[in-house]
Every structure is written in structure tokens, then in C-alpha cells.
Amino acid sequence: MRTVPIGIAMMNDARPHVIAQNEELNMRVLHRWADIIRNGMRNVDGTVPEVVLGSESIKSVRTAQAVGEQLRRAGCRIIIMCYTVWNFPYLVWPFYNSVGRDVPVLSLSNNNGQYPGNVGLLATDGALRQAGVRTHRIVGDIDDVSVHQNVLDWIRAAEAYATIRNEVYGLYGGASMGMDTGFFHLVPTLKALGCTTEQVDQLLLTKVMEQEVDEAEVESGLRWFERLLGDRIRYDGKMLTPETLKTQLRLYLAMNMVNREHGFDFCGLKGQRELTEYVCLGDIPEMLLNDPYDWRGPKEPTVCATEADSYAAITMQLLKYVSGGLPSLFMDVRLYRPELDLWDWCNSGNHASYYAEQSMDPEVNFRRITLHPALEFYFKAGGASVEFNAKAGPMTYARLGLWDDKPFMAILKGESVELDPEQARAINAETDPTWPHVHARVHAPFEQFLSLFPANHVHGTVGDQVRALTYLCEMSGIAPVILGPEGKDRQAPIWELVR
């Protein structure tokens, strides 16, 4: 998974007789934090972001310039400034200006009465904030695992923010069926996150399918599905046949090829109505792109949003990064059952099959999956729809939106619920039983969700990512709208309070 290097520097006193006594301690603390970060930041694919340590503490103008230059040359796009002792605050400027100003900054200190790291942090970080630099502050014992997790959540957020800034979203076909919330809103997106888009006509995908896709790969993909699913591929001789399924596989391979050729880091597929009426339904290609595997083996998930919903794709890409590389979910906000306080979130689209059992082994996930014929009423060209109920477990749900051209992100904790099979079948039948479903229970009341949620599509990832997403929003100037009780205790940063 793509990451950016993390730079860690130790702020220090400028008096030679003090430095002689504390340099060893300072560097020991710096190395300890580097080890904590390396051990805690392992991604799903086994990679770890590079951690670059300042070669010495910052104790003079020249060392500040040299360490800043060292981290800049190492490509550091995230900076952690450590405080163990009192330091001279003005030295932050030759350091920060040498690194480069457009980086997330964390000030990290002990909470030790013997060594006034807190004093140095507030004096130095306060100087940055006076000049309008958005920073975050974490203070606590280096042996406290809750402090470690706070730091790791901040780093996940910073990695997401710094990585997406250099990415390009591949927009295949434009927004679908006139959904304005699915547009790539260029200026607010560039200002907040830095990423941009290239729009490619879906015609190109059809030509690559016809002229460049390897038919041997298509046959391999078909055999893989048939081996894993057997008679759970519900061929009907019309909408779902081996040929319509192979057409979906050709589209998947074509999107892979065009993504690589154009350098797209994530993408969205319009589908409706051109592809769904004249080529195929996009469910299989979208699922495979978002999954951590295909018939050729393990791979990194490539976020792909159905109906080319651009703010869905950006939300999903950010969720992928804060989760360390897990697939992200895309769902319709479909049905609320008040007597159960339960949402049925489903759509004909890109639920990664990973969510059937949350396994990196496709054989495990596919035991719960059935392929159904596409609904002719909506999808005349045919193909397969994917059906399963998502595995139970804690989840975080989110969606990027705009209010009067100002970006915000709705964030809420919840879970995916395992229902009794008969109850699940009955609820699924109220919407569509041939599509994938997440039976979601969220911490937010129905009225709050309905009042504040920005779109008809909701997105999710495994576990509790609320704090990481909040940090990410604060770094980028996106307003975090945290639904439910988790939003009540949030301390807004100073740049939101003073305007």
C-alpha cells in the first residue's frame, strides 16, 4: 500500500552544558517512539511506513536547519516533534521551514514532572499555531498503550491526508443518473485534500475489452468463480450466462489496464445507464477491484465506487488508508426498521466479497456468496449480481459531503449485525434479496442521521476509526460531523473556534 515517510525530530535546549547531560536521554526516547510506530503501523499487506529519525536533537539554528533538510531530503510528508525536556521554541522555525510547511504536524510530549516537556511543547507548538499552522498535541507516558494508540490513530490520519494529496481519481463516464452528490466537486476537493480527477469515457473501456483483454485470463477468472461457487452461480440462460459473466470479467480486466495506464489510484464506474443497458452490469468488476484478491492471488484493494460517485470514492479511499489497507464498503441507505433500530444497507454494486467473512482467503468468503441474474428491469445487458449478508462486527461508517460548497464528513460508529436467517431473508426481501446487505446498527438516532447525513450512499470499514477520521478532517479543514454520543465529547481545535 502507498505510504509516505514519517519524520521524527527531538526538540532540545540550546545551552551546551544542558545538552551534554540530556542528549543521550533525548535520542533514546526518539528511538523508542520510532520502534513503537514501526511495530504499530503494519499495514494489511505487511508493509510499514518508513520512519526517519532526526540524526541529532534540535539545539541550535544550524542543527534545526540540518535536521529539517535531512527529513525533507528523505521525503518525509509527516512530522512528529518530540519533547522530553525544555527546549528553545524559536528553533522550531528553521526546522519547520526547512522540512516544508505543507505537512501534518504532531507535537508529542511526556507527562513527567522532572522533565518539563509539556512546557516546551506548549511554548513551541503555540508559536506554530500563532502563525496559523494546524497542529495536534498528544501528551502522555511513553509506556501507556492508550497513548500509543492515540499516536497511531493520528499517524493513520496523517498518512491518509498526505498520500491522497498526490493521487488522481479515475472517473469513468461521469456522475450517474443526475446524482449531484456524486460529482467530483473540484475546487473544495483540491483545497481540502489536494487530489484531482481525470474523466474517461466508458467507450474506452469497451474498446479495451474488445481489443486488448487477454481471453485466457477471462477463462481463468470464469473457472475460479465456478470452482468457488458451483451451483451458487444461478445461471438462467438469459441474464446470467457464462458469456455475460465473462463480459463482466473483461470489464474488470479493462479497468485494471486503464487504471495502470493513466496512473489512477482509485476510480468510479458510471455503469448506469450506458454500460448496464448495452454492455454489462458493473457489480462483478467493482467487487473484484475493491477486494484484496482475485483469481491470480492476493492484491491491494483498488477503491472503485459504483455510479461513479466521486465523494463515495474519496471517502472509501480515506477509509482504506486509515484502516491500514482494508477494503471499504459502498452501500445505499435503503431501509430503516424502527422496531429493531436497524438499517438494511444494500445496493446492486460494489460490496467487496471480503465483507462476507472478513477473510483474506476468497474461499472462506465465497462460502456465503451467491451470484444471481441481474434484474432485467434495471440492467438490460445482464450479468451477475452478488448476494451475501455482511459478517457481524464493529464498524465505522462515513461519508464526505458539502454544505454550501464547504466540505464536511459525517462519521458514526456502529456495527454489522448477524440476524436470524429467517429474519434476514424477510428483511432482505423487502428491498432486493439478490443484492449484498449490511444489517447495520449505528450509534446515532434515526432523526439525527436523517437530518445530517449528506447523501444516499454510505461507506464503511472494520473497527473503530472515529478518532483517526476526526484527526484527518481537522488536518484538512474538513468539518467532522460526528453523529451519536461519540460527537459530544469532541474538543474542537482552535482553528474552528477562532475565525
C-alpha positions in Angstrom: 0.0 0.0 0.0 1.2 3.5 -0.8 2.6 5.4 2.2 4.7 8.4 2.8 7.8 8.6 5.1 7.3 9.8 8.7 9.9 12.2 10.1 10.6 12.3 13.9 12.6 15.1 15.5 13.5 15.9 19.1 13.3 19.4 20.3 16.0 20.4 22.8 17.6 23.1 24.9 20.2 25.3 23.4 22.6 25.5 26.4 25.8 23.4 25.8 26.0 22.3 29.5 22.4 21.1 29.4 22.7 19.4 26.1 25.7 17.4 27.4 23.5 15.9 30.1 20.3 15.2 28.1 21.3 14.3 24.5 21.5 10.6 25.3 18.1 10.6 27.0 16.5 12.6 24.2 17.8 10.2 21.5 16.8 7.2 23.5 13.2 8.5 23.7 13.3 9.3 20.0 14.3 5.7 19.1 11.7 4.3 21.4 8.9 6.2 19.7 10.2 5.1 16.3 10.0 1.4 17.4 6.5 1.9 18.8 5.4 3.4 15.4 7.1 0.7 13.3 5.5 -2.0 15.4 2.1 -0.4 15.4 1.8 0.8 11.8 1.9 -2.5 9.9 -0.5 -2.5 7.0 -2.7 -5.3 5.8 -0.2 -6.2 3.1 2.7 -6.4 5.6 4.3 -3.1 4.7 5.3 -0.4 7.2 5.7 3.3 6.5 9.3 4.4 6.6 10.3 6.1 9.8 13.1 8.6 9.6 14.8 9.9 12.7 16.5 13.2 13.0 20.2 12.5 13.3 20.5 14.7 16.4 18.3 16.8 18.6 17.4 20.3 17.5 19.5 22.5 19.8 20.7 25.4 17.5 19.8 27.2 14.4 22.2 25.0 12.4 21.0 21.7 13.8 17.4 22.8 13.2 18.2 23.6 9.6 20.2 20.4 9.1 17.6 18.0 10.6 14.8 19.7 8.7 16.8 19.3 5.5 17.6 15.7 6.3 13.9 14.9 6.7 12.9 16.9 3.6 15.5 15.0 1.5 14.2 11.7 2.9 10.8 12.6 1.5 9.0 13.0 4.9 5.5 14.3 4.4 4.5 13.8 8.1 6.4 15.3 11.0 6.3 14.4 14.7 8.1 16.8 17.0 9.0 15.1 20.3 9.5 16.9 23.7 11.2 15.3 26.6 12.9 18.4 28.2 12.6 22.1 28.0 13.5 23.4 24.5 14.1 26.8 22.9 10.9 27.5 21.0 12.3 29.8 18.3 14.3 26.9 16.8 11.1 25.4 15.5 11.1 27.8 12.6 14.4 27.0 10.9 13.4 23.3 11.4 9.8 23.6 10.1 10.7 25.9 7.2 13.5 23.5 6.2 11.2 20.5 6.2 8.5 22.3 4.3 5.3 23.9 5.5 2.7 21.7 3.8 2.9 18.7 6.2 0.8 17.5 9.1 2.5 18.2 12.5 2.1 16.3 15.8 3.7 17.6 19.0 4.3 14.7 21.3 5.4 15.0 24.9 5.9 13.1 28.1 4.0 14.0 31.2 6.9 14.0 33.6 7.4 16.5 36.4 11.1 16.0 36.4 11.5 17.0 32.7 9.3 19.9 31.5 8.5 18.5 28.1 5.0 19.9 28.4 6.3 23.4 28.9 8.4 23.1 25.8 5.5 21.7 23.8 3.1 24.4 24.7 5.6 27.2 24.0 6.8 25.7 20.7 3.6 24.4 19.3 1.9 27.6 20.5 4.3 29.5 18.3 3.3 27.5 15.2 -0.4 28.0 15.9 0.1 31.7 16.3 1.1 31.7 12.7 -1.9 29.6 11.6 -0.2 26.2 11.4 -2.7 23.4 12.2 -1.0 21.1 14.7 -2.1 18.3 17.0 -0.9 17.7 20.5 -0.6 14.4 22.4 0.8 14.2 26.0 1.3 11.1 28.0 3.6 8.3 29.3 5.6 6.6 26.6 4.7 3.3 28.3 1.0 3.9 28.1 -0.6 1.8 25.4 -3.6 4.1 25.2 -1.2 6.9 24.3 0.4 4.7 21.7 -3.0 4.1 20.1 -3.7 7.8 20.1 -0.4 8.4 18.3 -1.1 5.6 15.8 -4.6 6.9 15.0 -3.0 10.3 14.3 -0.4 8.8 12.0 -3.1 6.8 10.1 -4.9 10.0 9.6 -1.8 11.9 8.5 -0.8 9.0 6.1 -4.3 9.2 4.5 -4.1 13.0 4.2 -0.5 13.1 2.9 -1.0 10.2 0.5 -4.3 11.2 -1.2 -2.9 14.7 -1.8 -0.8 13.3 -4.7 -3.4 10.9 -6.2 -5.7 11.0 -9.2 -9.2 9.7 -9.2 -10.3 7.9 -12.4 -13.8 9.0 -13.3 -15.3 6.5 -15.8 -18.2 8.0 -17.5 -19.3 10.9 -15.2 -21.9 11.0 -12.5 -24.8 8.6 -12.9 -28.5 9.4 -13.4 -28.0 13.0 -12.4 -26.9 12.5 -8.8 -25.3 15.8 -7.9 -23.9 14.5 -4.7 -21.8 12.1 -6.8 -19.9 14.9 -8.7 -16.2 15.5 -8.2 -16.5 19.0 -6.7 -13.2 20.2 -7.9 -12.3 23.4 -6.0 -13.3 22.3 -2.5 -11.7 18.9 -3.0 -8.4 20.5 -4.2 -8.4 22.9 -1.3 -9.1 20.3 1.4 -7.4 17.1 0.1 -5.3 18.1 -3.0 -6.4 15.2 -5.2 -7.8 15.7 -8.6 -9.6 13.7 -11.3 -9.4 12.7 -14.9 -12.7 11.8 -16.7 -12.5 9.0 -19.2 -15.4 8.0 -21.4 -16.8 4.5 -20.8 -16.3 3.9 -24.6 -12.6 3.5 -23.9 -13.3 0.6 -21.5 -15.5 -1.1 -24.1 -12.7 -0.8 -26.8 -10.1 -2.2 -24.4 -12.5 -5.1 -23.6 -12.8 -5.9 -27.3 -9.2 -5.4 -28.4 -6.7 -5.7 -25.5 -8.0 -8.1 -22.8 -6.4 -11.5 -22.7 -9.1 -14.1 -23.2 -7.1 -16.7 -21.4 -7.3 -14.5 -18.3 -11.1 -14.2 -18.8 -11.4 -18.0 -18.9 -9.2 -18.3 -15.8 -11.5 -15.9 -13.9 -14.6 -17.8 -15.0 -13.2 -21.1 -13.9 -12.2 -19.5 -10.5 -15.8 -18.3 -9.9 -17.3 -21.7 -11.0 -14.9 -23.6 -8.8 -15.6 -21.5 -5.7 -19.3 -21.1 -6.2 -20.5 -24.2 -8.1 -24.3 -24.2 -8.4 -24.4 -20.9 -6.4 -23.9 -19.2 -9.8 -27.6 -19.1 -10.7 -27.3 -19.3 -14.5 -30.7 -18.6 -16.0 -29.8 -18.8 -19.7 -30.7 -15.2 -20.3 -29.5 -12.5 -17.9 -26.7 -14.6 -16.3 -24.8 -17.0 -18.6 -21.2 -17.9 -18.8 -20.8 -15.3 -21.5 -22.4 -12.4 -19.6 -20.2 -13.3 -16.6 -17.2 -13.3 -18.9 -18.2 -9.9 -20.2 -18.1 -8.6 -16.6 -14.6 -10.1 -16.2 -13.5 -8.4 -19.3 -14.7 -5.1 -17.9 -12.7 -5.8 -14.7 -9.5 -6.5 -16.6 -10.0 -3.5 -18.8 -10.4 -1.2 -15.8 -7.2 -2.6 -14.3 -5.4 -1.9 -17.5 -6.7 1.7 -17.9 -6.1 2.4 -14.2 -2.4 1.4 -14.7 -2.0 3.3 -18.0 -3.5 6.5 -16.6 -2.0 6.2 -13.1 -5.4 6.2 -11.4 -5.0 5.4 -7.7 -8.8 4.9 -7.2 -11.8 5.1 -9.6 -15.5 5.2 -10.1 -17.6 3.5 -12.8 -20.8 5.2 -14.0 -22.4 2.0 -15.3 -26.0 3.2 -15.5 -27.2 3.6 -18.0 -24.9 3.1 -20.9 -23.0 0.0 -19.7 -25.9 -1.6 -17.9 -28.1 -1.4 -21.0 -25.6 -2.2 -23.7 -22.6 -3.9 -22.2 -23.0 -5.5 -18.7 -23.7 -4.8 -15.1 -20.7 -3.5 -13.1 -21.2 -5.4 -9.9 -18.5 -8.1 -10.5 -15.8 -5.7 -11.7 -16.5 -3.3 -8.8 -16.4 -6.1 -6.3 -13.2 -7.5 -7.6 -11.5 -4.1 -7.7 -12.4 -3.5 -4.1 -11.4 -7.0 -2.9 -7.9 -7.9 -1.6 -7.6 -10.8 -4.1 -8.8 -12.2 -7.5 -8.1 -15.5 -9.3 -4.5 -14.6 -9.7 -3.9 -14.3 -5.9 -3.6 -11.6 -3.3 -3.6 -7.9 -4.3 -4.1 -4.5 -2.9 -7.7 -3.3 -3.0 -8.4 -0.6 -5.6 -11.2 1.6 -4.4 -14.0 1.7 -7.1 -17.3 3.5 -6.5 -20.4 2.4 -8.3 -22.4 5.0 -10.2 -19.1 7.0 -10.4 -20.0 8.6 -7.0 -16.8 10.7 -6.6 -17.3 11.6 -3.0 -18.1 8.0 -2.3 -14.7 7.1 -3.8 -12.8 9.7 -1.9 -14.5 8.6 1.4 -13.6 5.0 0.6 -10.0 5.8 -0.2 -9.6 7.6 3.1 -11.2 4.7 4.9 -8.8 2.3 3.2 -5.8 4.3 4.4 -6.9 4.9 8.0 -7.7 1.1 8.2 -4.2 0.1 7.0 -5.4 -1.1 3.6 -8.7 -2.9 4.2 -11.4 -2.9 1.6 -14.0 -0.2 2.0 -17.8 -0.7 1.7 -20.2 1.2 -0.5 -23.9 0.9 0.3 -27.3 2.5 -0.4 -29.1 4.0 2.6 -32.0 1.8 1.8 -34.4 0.8 4.7 -34.8 1.6 8.4 -36.7 -0.8 10.7 -37.6 1.2 13.8 -38.8 -1.8 15.8 -35.3 -3.3 15.5 -33.4 0.1 15.4 -31.8 -1.5 12.3 -30.7 -0.3 8.9 -30.7 -2.5 5.8 -28.0 -1.0 3.7 -27.8 -2.7 0.3 -27.2 -1.9 -3.4 -26.5 -3.6 -6.7 -22.9 -2.6 -6.6 -19.5 -2.9 -5.0 -19.7 -4.7 -1.7 -16.3 -6.3 -1.6 -16.7 -10.0 -1.1 -14.2 -9.6 1.8 -17.1 -8.5 4.0 -18.9 -11.8 3.8 -16.5 -13.3 6.4 -13.8 -10.5 6.6 -11.2 -13.1 5.5 -8.2 -12.6 3.2 -9.0 -16.0 1.8 -11.5 -15.9 -1.0 -12.6 -19.5 -0.4 -13.7 -18.6 3.1 -15.7 -15.5 1.9 -17.2 -17.2 -1.1 -18.9 -19.9 1.0 -21.5 -17.2 1.9 -21.9 -15.8 -1.6 -24.3 -16.4 -4.4 -24.4 -14.9 -7.9 -27.9 -14.1 -9.2 -29.0 -12.9 -12.6 -29.1 -9.1 -12.9 -32.5 -7.6 -12.7 -33.7 -7.0 -16.3 -35.9 -4.1 -15.1 -32.8 -2.1 -14.3 -29.9 -3.8 -16.1 -30.9 -4.9 -19.6 -27.4 -6.0 -20.6 -27.3 -8.7 -17.9 -24.5 -10.2 -15.8 -24.3 -11.3 -12.2 -25.4 -9.5 -9.0 -23.6 -10.6 -5.9 -25.6 -11.6 -2.8 -24.4 -12.1 0.8 -25.0 -10.7 4.3 -22.0 -9.0 5.8 -20.3 -10.6 8.8 -21.2 -9.2 12.2 -18.7 -7.0 13.9 -17.8 -3.4 14.9 -17.8 -0.9 12.0 -17.2 2.8 11.3 -19.4 4.5 8.7 -18.7 7.8 7.0 -19.5 10.0 4.0 -17.9 13.1 2.6 -20.4 15.9 1.7 -20.7 19.6 1.1 -22.7 22.4 2.8 -22.8 25.5 0.6 -19.5 24.3 -1.1 -17.8 23.7 2.2 -16.7 20.1 2.8 -17.7 18.1 5.9 -17.6 14.4 6.8 -20.4 12.6 8.6 -18.8 10.0 10.9 -20.6 7.4 13.0 -19.7 4.3 15.0 -21.8 1.2 14.6 -21.8 -2.5 13.9 -22.8 -5.0 11.3 -25.4 -7.3 12.9 -25.9 -11.1 12.4 -29.6 -11.8 12.2 -31.5 -15.0 12.5 -31.5 -16.5 8.9 -35.3 -16.3 8.6 -35.4 -12.7 9.8 -32.5 -11.7 7.5 -34.3 -13.3 4.5 -37.5 -11.5 5.4 -35.8 -8.1 5.7 -33.7 -8.6 2.5 -36.9 -9.5 0.6 -38.3 -6.0 1.4 -35.6 -4.5 -0.8 -33.8 -7.0 -3.0 -32.8 -10.5 -2.0 -30.3 -10.8 -4.9 -28.0 -8.0 -3.7 -25.5 -7.8 -0.8 -26.7 -6.5 2.5 -25.3 -4.9 5.6 -27.7 -5.1 8.5 -26.3 -2.1 10.3 -27.0 -0.7 13.8 -25.5 2.7 14.4 -25.0 4.8 17.5 -26.9 7.7 16.0 -30.7 8.1 16.4 -32.7 7.9 13.2 -33.7 11.5 13.4 -30.1 12.7 13.7 -28.9 10.5 10.9 -31.7 11.7 8.6 -31.1 15.3 9.5 -27.3 15.4 9.0 -26.3 12.7 6.5 -25.2 14.2 3.2 -26.1 11.6 0.5 -27.9 8.4 -0.4 -24.6 6.4 -0.3 -22.9 5.4 2.9 -19.4 3.8 3.3 -17.7 1.7 6.0 -14.7 0.0 7.3 -13.9 -2.5 10.1 -13.4 -1.4 13.7 -13.3 2.0 15.4 -11.8 4.6 13.1 -13.7 7.7 14.5 -10.7 9.3 16.1 -8.5 8.8 13.1 -11.1 10.2 10.8 -11.6 13.2 13.1 -7.8 13.9 13.1 -7.9 13.6 9.3 -10.8 16.1 9.0 -9.0 18.6 11.3 -5.8 18.3 9.3 -7.5 19.1 6.0 -10.0 21.7 7.1 -13.0 19.4 6.6 -15.6 19.8 9.3 -16.1 16.5 11.1 -19.8 15.9 11.9 -19.7 13.0 14.4 -23.1 11.5 14.9 -24.2 9.8 18.1 -22.6 10.0 21.6 -19.0 10.0 20.2 -19.5 13.5 18.9 -20.5 15.0 22.3 -17.0 14.9 23.9 -15.1 16.1 20.9 -12.9 19.2 21.7 -12.9 21.4 18.6 -9.4 22.6 17.6 -8.6 26.3 18.0 -8.8 27.0 14.2 -12.5 26.0 14.3 -13.2 28.2 17.4 -11.3 31.4 16.3 -12.2 32.7 12.8 
